[in-house]
Amino acid sequence: MSETKIALVTGANKGIGYEIAAGLSGLGYRVGVGAREEARRESAVEKLRAAGADAFGVPMDVTQDQSVADAAELIERQEGRLDVLVNNAGISGETGPGWVQDPTTLDLDLVRRVVETNVIGVSRVTNAMLPLLRCSASPRVVNVSSSVGSVTRQADPDIEIGPVMAAYAPSKSFLNAVTVQYARQLAGTNILINAACPGLVATDFNGFYGARTPEQGAATAIRLATLPDDGPTGSFFEDAGVIPW
């Protein structure tokens, strides 16, 4: 019987992250629920376990070096390796009326906070977990992005892409670019890394605006987390297929 695979999902205490964790557990993975707030993290773990999941909590603030280092040490001590990392934790940052972030009046500290979580946090976690991923026979990394990070779509006036989001959207473009650089650096290894767009999902992240459920939003990330060894790397996907950069 094969060893149980180990996954870590950041921002997994609710919404899309929770459903990614639930979906992976349903496929037989032992899943680490990465989250900052203890009460919400443990509540999510209990809910997953009640549904039959093999889940455990991983205290983690992706914006803090020591917190991420401690998380990596915990997984190394408990599990000895990591097979899947899903970088789901992210923030949109404050918005104005109509969910707009106006680039002409944008608070630059807001941009820094969004990038710190959505981009630097992803690199911080990925780098901390790489030694554990290298212990896996088929390691997978999924960065949860958004189609609003597609510069091609944003620049096309014929595509309805939603409101101007001058902090959030560029942070996802940045994340996509970083994903490509990891794929280039890790070319020739067994680590596959891709970006996933969940679509417009109704969660508290966006005031429950959207036609898709969290379960639907989790599907692409779960697929990329379970790719075969000959699967793609350094690409950007939604349910319908590849998204242009």
Secondary structure, 3 states (H helix, E strand, C coil): CCCCCEEEEECCCCHHHHHHHHHHHHCCCEEEEEECCHHHHHHHHHHHHHCCCEEEEEECCCCCHHHHHHHHHHHHHHCCCCCEEEECCCCCCCCEHHHEECCCCCCHHHHHHHHHHHHHHHHHHHHHHHHHHCCCCCCEEEEECCHHHCHHHHCCCCCCCCCCECCHHHHHHHHHHHHHHHHHHCCCCCCEEEEECCCCECCHHHCCCCCECHHHHHHHHHHHHCCCCCCCCCCEEECCEECCC
